[in-house]
Amino acid sequence: MTAMSVGLALIGLLIAGLLAWIGLNLSRRKAADTQLEREEAAQLVAGAEAAAERVHRQAEEDAAVLRTRAEAAERRAEEIRREAEDRASEVRRDAEQRASEVRREAEAEAQSIRDDLREQRLEMERREHRLTEREERLDEQHRAFEARQAELAAQLAELEQRKQEIKDLEDERRRILEGVANLTTEQARAELVASIEDEAKRHAHTIVREIERQALDEGEVKARKIITGAVQRLASEQTSESVVSVVHLPSDDMKGRIIGREGRNIRSFEQTTGVNLIIDDTPEAVLLSCFDPVRRETARLTLDSLVLDGRIHPSRIEEIYERSKGEVAELCERAAEDAMAEVGITDLHPELVRTMGLLRYRTSYGQNVLKHLVESAHIAGMMAAELGLDPKLCKRGAFLHDIGKALTHESEGSHAIVGAELARKYGEADDVVHCIEAHHNEVEVRTVEAVLTQAADAVSGGRPGARRESLEAYVQRLERLEEIAMQHDGVEKVFAMQAGREIRVMVLPDAVDDIAAQVMARDIAKQVEEELTYPGQIRVTVVRESRATEVAK
């Protein structure tokens, strides 16, 4: 309402000002042409009225807008006031609620603090009570300790007196014993120590024997299960091979053609092949003798081809020999690939494959080395699977452990070291190389896989019928076994039995008791292990007999 009044007043003042200006102009120009002044005055009045009308309408419109805005402002102010009151009431309620919660929390915390203080006060009182009781008990214990100390002092004095009396009695008894036994104190002490030592040894050996028996029972059952399972699952044939090959002839007339005129064919054959050709009275057969199995096989194929072809002369011998060398090389490589396929190894270096093939015609104590490697690989893989190890690594180490036997005549050193160097040269893993170099203990064994390689090698070579040894070495081994057993005191007779697999030792029952017999069996077995090399194992049996003899008169 105030804004509208101000607008009307402004409009009135504006109109009054215009009328005054119009009147002034009219008064000034009154002297001029009256008619012109009337027209101009009329025009001015009309313009003033129109202007006043426009100003009036504009003023009314502005007044209406101002009224509308004023009303909107009043409504907004009323809304703001109501919101402010609502917010103030809400803030007040929140403040009152928060104050109430803080008050309750403060009261609860104060109550908790009071409770804690009460508990602490009660605990302090209990501790003071316990300390008081402990002090009283300590005082009582101190008094009892003093009394006990005085009693012990008296007993100690009495013990000292008795000790002195016992010492005097001991001295007297020792003098009497020395006089009766004619022994000094040092001699008696030595005999007593020897007696106690012997008794301790017997007792210790009894305990050791019991522990060994338990360990052997458990270990033997588990080892027998693993090795028996590996051997039982392995089916391997074995044929004894020698250094002589027999070539059958269609007739005895062929022997003359092989010898040739003045022996030129047989000389040419031996010079070309490096093999001795033996022609004896054996019907329809000749012998090829050579320690190199590859050359012997090459010569056999050459002679078979010559006999089949029928044309035998020096140039033909050389031609057939060159062709047979290629055939033998192919057979060796094929044998190595077959062995690898049987074992499950496919990533050997080509040079290792070629070297492995040479073992097809190599034997060790009559056992074919390549078949021995395949058999060892299977045994090692099965034992590794039983023990939870990597079967592939154990198979690879056992399969390659004797590869050096193909090169021992070309390189210096044992076949284990030569094979290890060859495997290392062609990229084999360090664990595989260690299995090769340590399988004869020339290098200290560091891994379980190397131990399994040794075990697989021993099982394959030590099983009955796998290998054979010369008669001279066999006899020497039996004699040495008997010599080792006879070196011990109390031995009456020694018998090497079961082809050297068992030693039967007969001892004198008066000189050797049961415990000493056990000790002797162990000592003999240990000495045999240290001094002899043999396949498999040797059982040592000590027999002690007690005989009672009387004569009837």
C-alpha positions in Angstrom: 0.0 0.0 0.0 2.8 2.4 0.7 4.4 1.8 -2.7 1.1 2.5 -4.5 0.7 5.8 -2.6 4.2 6.9 -3.5 3.4 6.1 -7.2 0.2 8.2 -7.2 1.9 11.1 -5.5 4.7 11.0 -8.1 2.1 10.9 -10.9 0.3 13.9 -9.3 3.5 15.9 -9.0 4.4 15.1 -12.6 1.0 16.2 -13.8 1.2 19.4 -11.8 4.7 20.1 -13.2 3.4 19.7 -16.7 0.4 21.9 -16.2 2.7 24.6 -14.6 5.0 24.4 -17.6 2.1 24.6 -20.0 0.8 27.6 -18.2 4.1 29.3 -18.3 4.5 28.7 -22.0 1.0 30.0 -22.6 1.7 33.2 -20.6 4.9 33.8 -22.5 3.4 33.4 -25.9 0.1 35.2 -25.1 1.4 38.2 -26.9 1.8 36.3 -30.1 -0.8 35.2 -32.4 -3.7 34.4 -30.1 -5.1 31.9 -32.6 -1.7 30.2 -33.0 -1.3 30.1 -29.4 -4.7 28.6 -28.9 -3.9 25.9 -31.5 -0.5 25.2 -30.0 -1.9 25.4 -26.5 -4.6 23.0 -27.6 -2.0 20.7 -29.1 0.2 21.0 -26.1 -2.8 20.4 -23.8 -3.7 17.3 -26.0 -0.1 16.1 -25.9 0.1 16.8 -22.2 -3.1 15.0 -21.7 -1.9 12.1 -23.8 1.4 12.0 -22.1 -0.3 12.3 -18.7 -2.6 9.4 -19.8 0.4 7.3 -20.8 2.2 8.2 -17.6 -0.9 7.4 -15.7 -1.3 4.0 -17.4 2.4 3.3 -16.9 2.1 4.4 -13.3 -0.9 2.1 -12.8 0.9 -0.8 -14.5 4.1 -0.2 -12.4 1.9 0.1 -9.3 0.2 -3.2 -10.1 3.5 -4.9 -10.7 4.8 -3.4 -7.4 1.7 -4.5 -5.6 2.1 -8.0 -7.0 5.8 -8.1 -6.0 4.9 -6.7 -2.6 2.3 -9.4 -2.1 4.8 -12.1 -3.3 7.4 -10.7 -1.0 5.0 -10.7 1.9 4.0 -14.3 1.1 7.7 -15.3 0.8 8.5 -13.5 4.0 5.7 -15.3 5.8 7.0 -18.7 4.4 10.5 -17.9 5.5 9.2 -16.9 8.9 7.3 -20.1 9.2 10.3 -22.2 8.0 12.6 -20.4 10.4 10.2 -21.1 13.2 9.9 -24.8 12.2 13.7 -25.1 11.9 14.2 -23.3 15.2 11.7 -25.6 16.8 13.4 -28.7 15.2 16.9 -27.5 16.2 15.6 -26.9 19.7 14.1 -30.4 19.8 17.4 -31.9 18.5 19.4 -29.8 20.9 17.2 -30.9 23.8 17.4 -34.6 22.6 21.2 -34.4 22.2 21.5 -32.8 25.5 19.4 -35.5 27.1 21.5 -38.2 25.4 24.8 -36.6 26.5 23.4 -36.2 30.0 22.4 -39.9 30.0 25.8 -40.9 28.6 27.6 -38.8 31.1 25.5 -40.3 33.9 26.2 -43.8 32.6 30.0 -43.1 32.3 30.0 -41.6 35.7 28.2 -44.7 37.1 30.7 -46.9 35.3 33.6 -44.9 36.7 32.1 -45.2 40.1 31.7 -49.0 39.7 35.3 -49.3 38.5 36.5 -47.3 41.4 34.4 -49.5 43.7 35.9 -52.7 42.1 39.4 -51.3 42.3 38.9 -50.4 45.9 37.6 -53.9 46.7 40.5 -55.4 44.7 43.0 -53.3 46.6 41.4 -54.4 49.8 41.6 -58.1 48.7 45.2 -57.6 47.7 46.1 -56.0 51.0 44.4 -58.9 52.7 46.3 -61.5 50.6 49.6 -59.6 51.2 49.0 -59.6 54.9 48.3 -63.4 54.8 51.4 -64.0 52.6 53.6 -62.0 55.0 52.3 -64.1 57.9 52.9 -67.3 56.0 56.4 -66.1 55.1 57.1 -65.3 58.7 56.0 -68.8 59.6 58.1 -70.4 56.8 61.1 -68.3 57.8 60.8 -69.5 61.4 60.3 -73.1 60.1 63.3 -72.7 57.8 65.5 -71.5 60.6 64.4 -74.4 62.7 65.0 -76.8 59.8 68.4 -75.2 59.1 69.5 -75.8 62.7 68.2 -79.4 62.4 70.1 -79.9 59.2 73.3 -78.4 60.7 73.0 -80.9 63.4 72.4 -83.8 61.0 75.3 -82.5 58.8 77.6 -82.7 61.7 76.4 -86.2 62.5 76.8 -87.2 58.8 80.4 -85.8 58.8 81.1 -87.9 61.8 79.5 -91.0 60.2 81.3 -90.3 56.9 84.6 -90.3 58.8 83.7 -93.5 60.5 82.7 -95.1 57.1 85.9 -93.8 55.6 87.9 -95.4 58.3 85.9 -98.7 57.8 86.5 -98.5 54.1 90.2 -98.0 54.6 90.2 -101.0 56.9 88.2 -103.1 54.5 90.4 -102.2 51.6 93.5 -103.1 53.5 91.9 -106.4 54.4 90.8 -107.1 50.8 94.2 -106.1 49.4 95.8 -108.5 51.8 93.4 -111.3 50.9 93.2 -110.7 47.1 96.8 -109.6 46.6 95.5 -106.7 44.4 96.1 -103.0 44.6 93.3 -100.5 44.5 94.1 -99.5 41.0 94.0 -103.1 39.8 90.7 -103.7 41.5 89.3 -100.5 40.0 90.5 -101.5 36.5 88.8 -104.9 36.9 85.6 -103.2 38.2 85.6 -100.7 35.3 86.2 -103.5 32.8 83.3 -105.5 34.3 81.0 -102.5 34.3 82.0 -101.6 30.7 81.3 -105.1 29.5 77.9 -105.1 31.2 77.2 -101.7 29.7 78.2 -103.0 26.3 75.9 -105.9 26.6 73.0 -103.8 27.8 73.6 -101.3 25.0 73.8 -104.0 22.4 70.6 -105.5 23.7 68.9 -102.1 23.3 70.5 -101.5 19.9 69.4 -104.9 18.7 65.8 -104.3 19.8 65.8 -100.9 18.1 67.4 -102.4 15.0 64.9 -105.3 15.0 62.0 -102.8 15.1 63.6 -100.6 12.4 64.4 -103.6 10.2 60.9 -105.0 10.6 59.2 -101.7 9.6 61.8 -100.7 7.0 62.0 -104.2 5.5 58.2 -104.4 5.2 58.0 -101.0 3.4 61.1 -101.6 1.3 60.0 -105.1 0.4 56.6 -103.7 -0.6 58.1 -101.0 -2.8 60.8 -103.1 -4.5 58.6 -106.2 -4.8 55.9 -104.1 -6.4 58.4 -102.6 -8.8 59.9 -105.9 -9.7 56.5 -107.7 -9.9 55.2 -105.1 -12.3 58.3 -105.3 -14.5 58.4 -108.2 -17.0 61.8 -108.3 -18.6 63.5 -111.1 -20.5 67.2 -111.8 -20.1 69.6 -113.6 -22.4 73.2 -114.2 -21.7 75.5 -112.8 -24.4 79.1 -113.5 -25.1 82.0 -112.2 -27.2 81.5 -114.8 -29.9 78.9 -114.9 -32.7 78.0 -118.0 -34.7 77.2 -117.7 -38.4 75.5 -120.7 -40.0 76.5 -121.7 -43.5 74.4 -123.6 -46.0 77.1 -126.2 -46.4 80.7 -126.9 -45.5 81.8 -126.0 -49.0 81.2 -122.4 -48.2 84.1 -122.5 -45.7 86.5 -122.9 -48.6 85.0 -120.0 -50.5 85.3 -117.8 -47.3 88.9 -118.7 -46.9 89.6 -118.0 -50.6 92.7 -118.7 -52.6 95.7 -118.8 -50.3 93.5 -117.3 -47.6 93.1 -113.9 -49.2 89.3 -113.7 -48.6 89.6 -114.4 -44.8 92.6 -112.0 -44.5 90.7 -109.3 -46.3 87.6 -109.9 -44.2 89.5 -109.7 -40.9 91.4 -106.5 -42.0 88.3 -104.8 -43.2 86.0 -105.7 -40.3 88.6 -105.9 -37.4 87.0 -109.2 -36.3 88.6 -112.6 -36.0 87.0 -115.2 -38.2 87.4 -118.7 -36.7 86.9 -121.7 -39.0 87.0 -125.0 -37.2 85.5 -128.5 -37.4 82.0 -127.3 -36.4 79.7 -128.4 -39.2 78.1 -125.7 -41.3 79.1 -122.9 -38.9 81.9 -120.4 -38.4 82.7 -118.2 -35.4 83.2 -114.4 -35.2 85.3 -113.3 -32.2 85.6 -109.6 -31.1 85.3 -107.7 -27.9 83.6 -104.8 -29.7 80.0 -105.9 -30.0 79.2 -103.3 -32.7 82.1 -104.4 -35.0 81.1 -108.1 -34.3 77.5 -107.5 -35.4 78.7 -105.5 -38.4 80.9 -108.4 -39.4 78.1 -110.9 -38.9 75.8 -109.0 -41.2 78.6 -108.7 -43.7 79.3 -112.4 -43.6 75.6 -113.3 -43.8 75.2 -111.1 -46.9 78.3 -112.5 -48.5 77.1 -116.1 -47.9 73.7 -115.3 -49.2 75.1 -113.5 -52.3 77.7 -116.2 -53.0 80.3 -113.8 -54.5 83.1 -113.5 -52.0 86.3 -111.5 -52.9 88.1 -108.6 -51.3 86.3 -105.8 -53.2 82.9 -107.4 -52.6 83.8 -107.8 -48.9 84.5 -104.0 -48.6 81.3 -103.1 -50.4 79.1 -105.3 -48.3 80.9 -104.1 -45.1 80.2 -100.4 -45.9 76.5 -101.3 -46.4 76.4 -103.3 -43.2 77.8 -100.4 -41.2 74.9 -98.3 -42.3 72.5 -101.1 -41.4 74.0 -101.5 -38.0 73.9 -97.7 -37.4 70.2 -97.7 -38.4 69.5 -100.7 -36.2 71.2 -98.9 -33.2 69.3 -95.7 -33.7 66.0 -97.7 -34.1 66.8 -99.6 -30.9 67.5 -96.4 -29.0 64.2 -94.9 -30.3 62.3 -98.1 -29.3 63.8 -98.0 -25.8 62.9 -94.3 -25.4 59.4 -95.0 -26.5 59.1 -97.8 -24.0 60.3 -95.6 -21.2 58.3 -92.6 -22.3 61.2 -90.2 -23.1 60.9 -88.2 -26.3 63.2 -85.2 -26.0 66.7 -86.6 -25.9 69.4 -84.8 -27.9 70.0 -86.6 -31.2 73.7 -87.2 -30.3 72.6 -88.8 -27.0 70.1 -91.0 -29.0 73.0 -92.1 -31.3 75.2 -92.9 -28.4 72.4 -94.7 -26.6 71.9 -96.9 -29.7 75.5 -98.2 -29.5 74.5 -99.9 -26.2 72.2 -102.3 -28.1 75.2 -104.5 -28.6 77.0 -103.8 -25.3 76.8 -106.2 -22.4 77.8 -106.0 -18.8 78.4 -109.4 -17.1 76.3 -111.0 -19.8 73.4 -108.5 -19.4 72.5 -106.3 -22.3 73.2 -102.7 -21.3 70.3 -101.1 -23.2 67.8 -103.5 -21.8 69.3 -103.0 -18.4 68.7 -99.2 -18.8 65.1 -99.7 -19.8 64.6 -102.1 -16.9 66.3 -99.7 -14.4 64.1 -96.8 -15.7 60.9 -98.7 -15.1 62.0 -99.8 -11.6 63.1 -96.2 -10.7 59.8 -94.8 -12.0 57.7 -97.2 -10.1 59.6 -96.7 -6.8 59.5 -92.9 -7.3 55.7 -93.1 -7.7 55.4 -95.2 -4.5 57.5 -92.6 -2.6 55.7 -89.6 -4.0 58.7 -88.3 -6.1 58.8 -87.2 -9.7 58.7 -90.4 -11.8 59.8 -88.6 -15.0 63.0 -87.3 -13.4 63.9 -90.6 -11.8 63.2 -92.5 -15.0 65.4 -90.1 -17.0 68.3 -90.5 -14.5 68.1 -94.3 -14.4 67.7 -94.5 -18.2 70.9 -92.5 -18.9 73.0 -93.7 -15.9 75.1 -96.2 -18.0 75.3 -94.1 -21.2 79.0 -93.6 -20.6 79.7 -97.3 -21.3 79.3 -96.6 -25.0 82.3 -94.2 -24.8 84.6 -95.6 -22.2 87.0 -96.9 -24.9 87.1 -93.4 -26.5 87.4 -91.2 -23.3 89.4 -91.5 -20.1 87.7 -92.0 -16.8 84.9 -94.2 -15.5 81.7 -94.7 -17.4 79.8 -92.7 -14.7 81.9 -89.6 -15.0 82.1 -89.9 -18.8 78.4 -90.3 -19.1 77.7 -87.3 -16.8 80.0 -85.1 -18.9 78.2 -86.2 -22.1 74.8 -85.6 -20.6 75.9 -82.2 -19.3 77.3 -81.3 -22.7 74.0 -82.0 -24.5 71.8 -80.0 -22.1 70.5 -82.5 -19.5 69.3 -81.1 -16.2 71.7 -81.0 -13.2 69.6 -83.5 -11.3 69.8 -86.0 -14.1 73.6 -85.4 -14.5 74.0 -86.0 -10.7 72.1 -89.3 -11.0 74.6 -90.4 -13.6 77.8 -89.4 -11.9 76.8 -90.6 -8.4 75.3 -94.1 -9.3 78.6 -95.8 -8.3 79.4 -93.4 -5.4 82.3 -91.8 -7.3 80.6 -88.5 -6.4 78.8 -88.0 -3.1 75.1 -88.6 -3.4 73.1 -85.4 -2.7 69.6 -86.2 -4.0 66.9 -88.8 -3.4 66.7 -89.4 -7.2 70.3 -90.4 -7.3 69.7 -92.9 -4.5 66.7 -94.4 -6.4 69.0 -94.6 -9.5 71.5 -96.7 -7.4 68.7 -98.9 -6.1 67.2 -99.4 -9.5 70.6 -100.3 -10.9 71.2 -102.7 -8.1 67.8 -104.4 -8.5 68.1 -104.8 -12.2 71.7 -106.1 -12.1 71.3 -108.1 -8.9 68.2 -110.1 -9.7 68.9 -113.8 -10.3 69.9 -114.6 -13.9 70.5 -111.0 -14.9 74.3 -111.1 -14.8 77.1 -113.6 -14.7 80.7 -113.3 -13.5 83.8 -115.1 -14.4 84.7 -118.3 -12.5 88.0 -116.8 -11.3 86.2 -113.7 -9.8 83.6 -116.0 -8.3 86.1 -118.2 -6.6 88.1 -115.2 -5.3 85.0 -113.7 -3.9 84.1 -116.9 -2.0 87.6 -117.2 -0.6 87.6 -113.6 0.5 84.3 -114.1 2.3 85.7 -117.0 4.2 88.9 -115.1 5.1 86.9 -112.2 6.5 84.9 -114.5 8.7 87.9 -116.5 9.9 89.7 -113.3 11.1 87.4 -113.1 14.2 88.2 -114.7 17.5 86.2 -117.8 18.5 85.4 -118.9 14.9 85.7 -122.6 14.3 84.5 -123.1 10.7 83.2 -120.9 7.9 81.2 -122.0 4.9 80.3 -119.8 1.9 76.9 -121.1 0.7 74.3 -120.4 -2.0 76.8 -119.2 -4.6 78.3 -116.7 -2.2 74.9 -115.3 -1.1 75.3 -116.6 2.5 78.1 -117.1 4.9 77.6 -119.8 7.6 80.0 -119.1 10.6 80.4 -121.8 13.2 81.8 -120.5 16.5 83.0 -122.1 19.7 80.2 -122.0 22.3 82.6 -121.6 25.2 84.4 -118.6 23.6 81.4 -116.8 22.1 78.1 -116.3 23.9 74.8 -115.3 22.3 75.3 -111.5 22.5 78.9 -111.8 21.2 77.5 -113.9 18.3 75.1 -111.1 17.3 78.0 -108.6 17.5 80.2 -110.9 15.4 77.5 -111.2 12.7 77.2 -107.5 12.5 80.9 -106.9 12.3 81.4 -109.5 9.5 78.5 -108.0 7.5 80.0 -104.5 7.9 83.5 -105.6 6.9 82.0 -107.4 3.8 80.2 -104.3 2.8 83.4 -102.2 3.1 85.8 -104.6 1.3 83.9 -106.4 -1.4 81.8 -105.5 -4.4 79.0 -107.9 -5.2 75.5 -107.8 -6.7 72.5 -108.2 -4.4 73.0 -108.9 -0.7 74.9 -111.5 1.4 73.4 -113.0 4.5 75.8 -113.6 7.5 74.6 -116.4 9.9 76.6 -117.2 13.1 75.8 -120.6 14.5 76.6 -121.3 18.2 76.0 -124.9 19.5 76.1 -126.1 23.0 77.0 -129.8 23.4 77.0 -131.9 26.5 79.0 -135.1 26.4 79.2 -137.8 29.0 80.8 -141.3 28.9 79.0 -144.3 30.4 81.3 -146.6 32.2 
